[in-house]
Amino acid sequence: MTYRLLTLTALAAGQVALAAPAQAEMSPADSWAFYQEYLSAFGYEITADTSDEGSVLRVENLTMSMDLPDIDGNAGTISMNMGGLILTDMGDGTTRLTLPGTVPFSVSGKAQEDFTLNGEYSTTGFEMIIGGTPDAVDTSFVADSFAMRLLEFVDSDGTEQVPGEISARMEGMEGTSTILVDGGYSITQDMTAAMLGYLVDIDARETDSDSPGILNLQGEMTDLTLDGDMTLPTGLDVTDMAVALRGGYAMGMSMDFGTGRTEMRFEQDATETQDAESFGFRSTSQGGTFAGSMGDTGIEYGTTSTDLTIAVQGSDLPFPVETTAGEAHFGLTLPLLASDDATEFGTSITLADVAVPDMLWAGIDPQGSLPHDPVTLKLAISGLGRLFVDLVDETQMAQLGETGGAPGEVDALKIDELLLEAAGARIAGTADLTVDNAAPSPFGPFPNAFGTADLRLTGVNGLLSNLGNMGLLPMPQVMMFSGMITQLGEPADGPDDLKAHIVMGPGGDLTVNGNPIPLQ
């Protein structure tokens, strides 16, 4: 996990640097000097060939390399050959940065073995204007398009051409950034783009005899708005993420988009050991958001899409499945660093207004005995806990895997929201639990947990009765469940609307609406 995180962070830092490089009121040569210093702050070693033509500085053979920490005896490296750029003095205290139309690039690294990825990137209509002051650098840029394509993979087995296409493209881009230099770098950025698309189109029917087949994965988002920020204090080594986060390194971004589309098609030919397989997936959405951040308190991540359509088909499915959903959401809050103090964590998931396909209803409820309303599921959990290890430290995580210990402990756990609506029934609830890690639970070899919970059951007895009448549940079980619900619940607002207040004591005693329930 840490090695991948470091590699992605290194690549991201390089791209941030390219988006906001130099200083205003300086010559192109002075701007390039600042550019190198700025990239070096992210841990890169910069090499390039330069030619000074007075008002124009040409930078060619630009290479950025970084050593990654030794993990389990594997000292990683990453090196990016980014081609070149041109810095032009505009004569008004600003500098213009332009890129060649098409430039080969390569990314080399070393983990278990050396590898190189070769490709090319191209731009049309790209121009960046650099201004401001040496301590507050402002940039603005526009680009008609930016595209990147992977061409070949090189390792100890030789060079392998990509059997198809792996590419990404952005169109209609413009943005601004500001770099404040004061005991480090503080960077803020914003950008809009008309479109972001990607394509993975691989045909391995002739190149892979073990798994011959094709994979096509493509998608796009439109009307994007992105905002980001990063803080990098002086002297931090971002390849040691735990140290960097404790030293003040932090980053965050948010993104909104107008529409989204994802399509995937996979087909694998039959071989001597396996049958032919196929799978297809397509989804669209009418907008959504993404937000993420990382700092000394941990990571926060959240993504939401609205008005979705989903279609799935495959050789392992009896029939194609098509559905719609009003909203899909996932969120995560997770600490990353060991601490003696309790830290917040949480996760949330929402699948709202999911339409059950008619073909499924036809198999489950051919007579239409149940309401065929859309299904909604919401779950939000939060709590307090502490980590014993740094989750971004690969060595600590490897040692933990060898010893089999726990990475941390939970002090408090809440169910902030539980909601399930389906087939005319509704279940809603919340819970608030305290965890005593010093005391064993009366029910088993784990920490003692106690607290309260509230449940609301609406239409559940009616659903159970319908399921029994349809033969999907045995009637004795229906009668038993309905009797328990009616006996333990209190009437709320209707004849099939019950509520329950549950209290679990530290000693294992349980009450429901004040009535004791024997558990031991």
C-alpha positions in Angstrom: 0.0 0.0 0.0 2.7 2.5 1.0 4.9 1.8 -2.1 1.9 2.5 -4.4 0.9 5.6 -2.4 4.5 7.0 -2.6 4.6 6.4 -6.3 1.2 8.1 -6.9 2.2 10.9 -4.6 5.5 11.4 -6.5 3.7 11.5 -9.8 1.0 13.8 -8.5 3.6 16.2 -7.1 5.4 16.3 -10.4 2.2 17.2 -12.2 1.4 19.9 -9.6 4.9 21.3 -10.1 4.5 21.4 -13.9 1.2 23.2 -13.5 2.7 26.1 -11.5 6.4 26.4 -12.1 8.2 29.8 -12.0 8.4 33.3 -10.8 7.2 36.6 -12.1 9.4 39.7 -12.9 12.3 37.4 -13.6 14.1 36.4 -16.7 13.5 32.9 -18.2 16.8 31.8 -16.8 15.8 32.9 -13.3 12.4 31.3 -13.7 14.0 28.0 -14.7 16.2 28.2 -11.6 13.1 28.6 -9.4 11.4 25.7 -11.3 14.3 23.4 -10.4 14.2 24.5 -6.7 10.5 24.0 -6.6 10.6 20.5 -8.0 13.5 19.6 -5.7 11.3 20.4 -2.7 9.2 17.4 -3.7 12.2 15.1 -3.7 13.0 15.2 -7.4 16.5 15.4 -8.9 16.3 17.5 -12.0 18.5 17.1 -15.1 18.0 18.9 -18.4 19.8 20.5 -21.3 19.2 24.3 -21.6 20.0 26.8 -24.3 19.6 30.6 -23.5 18.6 32.6 -26.5 18.2 35.9 -24.7 14.4 36.3 -24.3 13.8 32.6 -24.8 15.1 29.7 -22.7 14.7 26.2 -24.2 14.7 23.3 -21.8 15.2 19.9 -23.4 15.7 16.3 -22.2 14.0 17.2 -18.9 14.2 14.3 -16.5 12.8 14.1 -13.0 14.0 11.2 -10.8 13.3 10.3 -7.2 14.6 7.5 -4.9 11.9 5.7 -2.9 12.6 4.2 0.5 14.0 0.7 0.9 11.1 -1.6 1.7 11.8 -5.3 2.5 15.2 -5.0 0.7 13.7 -3.4 -2.4 15.0 0.1 -2.9 12.6 1.7 -5.4 13.3 4.5 -7.8 11.1 6.5 -10.2 12.3 8.5 -13.2 10.3 10.5 -15.7 11.6 11.8 -18.9 9.2 14.7 -19.8 10.7 16.0 -23.0 11.1 19.8 -23.0 9.5 23.2 -22.6 10.1 26.8 -23.7 10.2 29.8 -21.4 9.7 33.2 -23.1 10.1 36.7 -21.6 6.9 38.6 -22.4 8.5 42.0 -21.7 5.8 42.9 -19.1 7.2 41.1 -16.0 5.6 37.8 -16.9 6.9 34.7 -18.6 5.1 32.4 -21.0 5.6 28.7 -20.9 4.8 26.5 -23.9 5.2 22.8 -24.7 6.0 21.1 -28.0 3.0 19.6 -29.7 3.9 15.9 -29.2 6.7 14.7 -26.9 7.8 11.1 -26.1 8.0 10.4 -22.4 9.2 7.5 -20.3 8.7 6.5 -16.7 11.3 4.2 -15.2 11.3 2.5 -11.8 12.8 -0.2 -9.7 11.0 -2.4 -7.2 11.5 -6.1 -7.5 13.1 -5.5 -10.9 13.7 -2.7 -13.3 11.0 -1.5 -15.6 10.3 1.3 -18.1 7.0 2.6 -19.5 7.3 4.5 -22.8 4.7 6.6 -24.3 3.9 10.1 -25.7 1.9 13.1 -24.6 0.6 15.8 -26.8 -1.0 19.2 -26.4 -2.8 21.7 -28.6 -3.3 25.3 -27.8 -1.4 25.1 -24.5 -0.1 28.3 -23.0 0.8 29.2 -19.4 1.4 32.8 -18.1 3.6 33.1 -15.0 3.4 36.2 -12.9 3.2 37.5 -9.3 6.2 38.0 -7.0 9.0 35.6 -6.0 7.1 34.9 -2.7 3.7 34.6 -4.3 3.8 33.1 -7.8 0.6 33.2 -9.8 0.0 31.2 -13.0 -2.9 30.9 -15.5 -3.1 28.5 -18.4 -5.4 27.4 -21.2 -5.2 24.3 -23.4 -7.5 23.0 -26.2 -6.4 19.5 -25.4 -3.9 17.3 -23.5 -3.5 13.6 -24.3 -1.3 10.9 -23.1 -0.8 7.4 -24.5 1.2 4.4 -23.3 3.1 2.6 -26.1 5.3 -0.1 -24.6 6.5 -1.8 -21.5 10.2 -2.8 -21.0 11.5 -5.2 -18.3 14.0 -8.0 -18.0 12.1 -10.1 -20.4 12.4 -7.5 -23.1 10.2 -4.9 -24.8 6.5 -5.6 -25.2 4.3 -3.3 -27.3 0.9 -2.4 -25.9 -1.5 -4.8 -27.8 -4.0 -2.0 -28.4 -4.4 1.4 -26.8 -4.1 2.8 -23.3 -4.7 6.5 -23.3 -6.3 9.5 -21.5 -7.4 12.8 -22.8 -8.7 16.2 -21.5 -10.2 18.9 -23.6 -11.2 22.6 -23.1 -8.9 23.2 -20.1 -8.2 26.4 -18.2 -7.0 27.1 -14.7 -5.0 29.1 -12.2 -2.7 28.5 -9.4 -0.9 30.4 -6.6 2.3 29.3 -4.8 3.2 31.0 -1.6 6.8 30.6 -0.5 7.3 31.1 3.3 9.1 28.3 5.1 8.0 25.9 2.5 5.4 25.9 -0.3 1.6 26.4 0.0 -0.1 25.7 -3.3 -3.7 26.3 -4.3 -5.1 25.4 -7.7 -8.4 25.5 -9.7 -9.2 24.1 -13.1 -12.1 23.5 -15.4 -12.3 21.1 -18.3 -14.9 20.4 -20.9 -14.1 16.7 -21.0 -11.9 14.0 -19.4 -11.8 10.6 -21.1 -9.9 7.4 -21.0 -9.5 4.3 -23.1 -8.1 0.8 -22.4 -8.5 -1.3 -25.5 -6.4 -4.5 -25.3 -6.5 -7.4 -27.7 -4.5 -10.3 -26.3 -5.9 -13.1 -28.5 -2.6 -13.4 -30.3 -0.1 -12.3 -27.7 -1.3 -14.3 -24.6 -1.8 -18.0 -25.2 -2.7 -18.6 -21.5 -5.5 -16.1 -21.4 -6.4 -15.0 -24.9 -9.1 -12.4 -25.0 -10.0 -8.7 -25.3 -10.6 -6.0 -22.8 -12.2 -2.7 -23.6 -12.7 -0.1 -20.9 -13.6 3.4 -21.7 -15.3 6.4 -20.1 -15.6 10.1 -19.9 -16.8 12.9 -17.6 -17.9 16.3 -18.9 -18.1 19.8 -17.4 -15.4 19.3 -14.8 -14.5 21.7 -12.0 -11.5 20.9 -9.9 -9.9 22.6 -6.8 -6.8 21.5 -5.0 -4.4 22.6 -2.3 -1.1 21.3 -1.0 1.2 22.3 1.9 4.9 21.2 1.9 7.0 22.6 4.7 10.7 23.0 4.0 13.0 20.0 4.4 10.3 17.2 4.4 11.0 13.9 2.6 7.7 13.0 1.0 9.0 9.5 0.3 8.7 8.8 4.1 5.0 9.5 4.3 4.6 9.0 8.0 7.3 11.6 8.8 6.0 14.0 6.1 2.5 13.9 7.5 3.7 14.5 11.0 5.8 17.4 9.7 2.8 19.2 8.2 2.5 17.8 4.7 -1.1 17.9 3.6 -3.1 17.8 0.3 -6.7 18.0 -0.7 -8.9 18.2 -3.8 -12.5 18.4 -4.8 -14.2 17.8 -8.2 -17.6 18.3 -9.7 -18.7 16.9 -13.0 -21.8 17.3 -15.2 -22.2 13.8 -16.8 -20.3 10.6 -16.6 -20.1 7.4 -18.6 -18.3 4.1 -18.1 -18.3 1.1 -20.4 -16.4 -2.2 -20.1 -16.4 -5.3 -22.3 -14.4 -8.4 -21.6 -14.2 -11.6 -23.7 -11.9 -14.5 -23.1 -11.6 -17.3 -25.6 -11.9 -20.9 -24.6 -8.7 -22.8 -23.8 -7.9 -26.4 -23.0 -8.5 -25.7 -19.3 -11.4 -23.2 -19.3 -14.5 -22.3 -21.1 -15.1 -19.1 -23.0 -16.2 -16.2 -20.8 -17.7 -12.7 -21.5 -18.8 -9.8 -19.4 -20.2 -6.4 -20.2 -21.0 -3.3 -18.1 -22.3 0.1 -18.9 -23.2 3.0 -16.6 -24.1 6.7 -17.0 -24.7 9.4 -14.5 -26.1 13.0 -14.7 -23.5 14.5 -12.4 -21.5 13.9 -9.2 -18.8 15.0 -6.9 -15.5 13.8 -5.5 -13.6 15.1 -2.5 -10.4 13.8 -0.9 -7.8 15.0 1.6 -4.8 13.7 3.4 -3.0 15.1 6.4 -1.8 14.3 9.9 -5.4 13.5 11.0 -5.7 10.9 8.3 -7.5 10.6 5.0 -11.0 11.6 4.0 -12.7 10.4 0.8 -16.1 10.8 -0.6 -17.7 10.3 -4.0 -21.3 10.7 -5.1 -23.1 10.2 -8.4 -26.7 11.0 -9.2 -29.3 9.7 -11.7 -27.5 6.6 -12.7 -28.3 3.9 -15.3 -26.6 0.6 -15.0 -26.6 -2.4 -17.5 -24.8 -5.7 -16.9 -24.6 -8.8 -19.0 -22.3 -11.8 -19.1 -21.9 -15.5 -19.6 -22.4 -16.3 -15.9 -25.6 -14.3 -15.8 -28.9 -16.0 -16.8 -30.2 -12.7 -18.4 -29.0 -9.1 -18.9 -29.7 -6.8 -15.9 -30.7 -3.2 -16.3 -31.5 -0.8 -13.5 -31.5 2.9 -12.4 -30.6 4.6 -9.2 -31.2 8.1 -7.9 -27.9 8.3 -6.0 -24.8 6.3 -5.2 -22.4 7.5 -2.5 -19.4 6.2 -0.7 -17.4 8.0 2.0 -14.4 7.1 4.2 -12.6 8.8 7.1 -9.6 6.9 8.3 -6.6 7.8 10.5 -3.2 6.9 9.2 -0.8 7.6 12.0 -0.2 5.9 15.4 -1.4 8.0 18.3 -2.1 7.9 22.0 -5.1 10.1 21.5 -8.4 8.8 20.0 -9.1 9.9 16.4 -12.3 10.0 14.4 -13.0 7.3 11.8 -16.1 6.5 9.8 -17.6 5.2 6.6 -20.9 5.8 4.7 -22.7 4.2 1.8 -25.9 5.2 0.0 -27.8 3.4 -2.7 -31.0 5.4 -3.2 -34.0 4.7 -5.3 -32.6 1.6 -7.0 -35.1 0.2 -9.4 -35.4 -3.6 -9.2 -35.4 -5.0 -12.8 -38.7 -6.3 -14.0 -37.2 -9.6 -14.9 -36.1 -10.1 -11.3 -39.6 -9.1 -10.0 -41.1 -11.6 -12.5 -39.1 -14.4 -10.9 -39.6 -13.4 -7.3 -43.2 -12.0 -7.4 -45.0 -13.0 -10.6 -48.4 -12.3 -9.1 -47.5 -8.7 -8.0 -48.2 -9.4 -4.3 -45.5 -7.0 -3.2 -45.0 -3.3 -3.8 -42.4 -2.9 -6.6 -41.1 0.4 -5.2 -37.4 1.3 -5.7 -35.0 0.1 -3.0 -33.0 2.4 -0.8 -30.1 1.5 1.5 -28.2 4.1 3.7 -25.6 3.3 6.3 -23.4 5.8 8.1 -20.9 4.6 10.8 -18.6 6.8 12.9 -16.4 6.3 15.9 -13.3 7.1 17.9 -10.2 4.9 17.9 -6.5 4.8 18.0 -3.8 3.2 15.9 -0.8 1.3 17.2 1.0 1.5 13.9 1.4 3.9 11.0 -0.7 2.5 8.2 1.5 4.3 5.7 4.7 2.6 7.0 5.2 -0.6 5.0 7.7 -2.0 7.5 5.4 -1.6 10.4 2.5 -3.1 8.4 4.7 -6.1 7.4 5.7 -6.7 11.0 2.1 -6.6 12.0 1.2 -9.2 9.4 3.9 -11.5 10.7 2.9 -11.1 14.4 -0.9 -11.2 13.7 -1.5 -8.3 16.1 -4.3 -5.7 15.9 -3.5 -2.4 14.1 -5.5 -0.4 16.7 -8.5 -0.4 19.0 -12.0 1.2 19.0 -13.2 3.4 21.9 -16.6 4.4 20.6 -18.8 3.3 17.8 -22.0 5.0 16.4 -24.5 4.0 13.7 -25.4 7.5 12.7 -28.0 6.3 10.1 -29.4 3.0 9.1 -32.2 3.0 6.5 -33.5 0.2 4.4 -36.6 0.6 2.3 -37.8 -2.3 0.1 -41.1 -4.0 -0.9 -43.3 -1.7 1.1 -41.3 -2.0 4.4 -39.0 0.4 6.1 -36.3 -0.2 8.8 -34.5 2.8 10.3 -32.1 2.9 13.3 -29.3 4.6 15.1 -26.9 3.3 17.8 -24.3 4.7 20.2 -21.9 2.3 21.8 -19.0 2.7 24.2 -16.1 0.1 24.0 -14.2 -0.8 27.1 -11.0 -2.3 25.8 -9.8 -3.1 29.3 -12.8 -5.4 30.1 -13.8 -8.6 28.4 -17.3 -8.9 27.0 -19.7 -11.2 28.8 -20.4 -12.8 25.5 -17.0 -13.7 24.2 -13.2 -13.0 24.0 -13.5 -9.4 22.7 -13.7 -6.0 24.4 -16.9 -5.1 26.2 -19.3 -2.9 24.3 -22.4 -1.2 25.8 -24.8 1.6 24.9 -28.1 2.3 23.3 -29.9 1.8 20.0 -33.2 2.9 18.5 -35.1 1.1 15.8 -38.2 1.9 13.8 -40.0 -0.8 11.8 -42.7 0.3 9.4 -44.6 -2.2 7.2 -42.3 -5.1 8.3 -45.1 -7.3 9.6 -47.0 -6.8 6.4 -44.0 -7.8 4.3 -43.5 -10.9 6.4 -47.1 -11.9 5.9 -46.8 -11.4 2.1 -43.6 -13.5 2.0 -45.4 -16.2 3.9 -48.4 -16.2 1.6 -46.1 -16.4 -1.4 -44.3 -19.4 0.0 -41.0 -17.6 0.2 -40.9 -18.0 4.0 -42.4 -20.9 6.1 -45.5 -19.7 7.9 -44.3 -20.9 11.4 -41.2 -18.6 11.0 -43.4 -15.7 9.8 -45.6 -16.1 12.9 -42.6 -16.3 15.2 -40.9 -13.2 13.8 -44.1 -11.2 13.7 -44.9 -12.2 17.3 -41.5 -11.1 18.5 -41.6 -7.8 16.7 -45.1 -7.0 18.0 -44.3 -8.1 21.6 -41.0 -6.1 21.9 -42.0 -3.1 19.8 -44.1 -0.1 20.9 -46.8 1.3 18.5 -45.6 4.5 16.8 -47.9 6.2 14.2 -49.8 3.3 12.7 -51.0 -0.3 13.0 -47.8 -1.7 11.3 -45.4 0.9 12.7 -43.3 -0.1 15.7 -40.4 1.4 17.6 -37.9 0.1 20.1 -35.4 1.6 22.4 -32.7 -0.9 23.3 -30.2 -0.5 26.2 -27.2 -2.8 26.6 -25.5 -2.5 30.0 -21.9 -3.0 30.8 -22.7 -6.2 32.6 -24.5 -7.7 29.6 -28.0 -6.9 30.7 -30.4 -6.0 27.8 -33.7 -4.1 27.9 -36.1 -3.3 25.0 -38.5 -0.5 25.7 -37.7 -1.1 29.4 -38.5 -4.8 29.3 -35.5 -7.0 30.4 -34.4 -9.6 27.8 -32.5 -12.6 29.2 -29.3 -13.2 27.1 -27.3 -15.4 29.5 
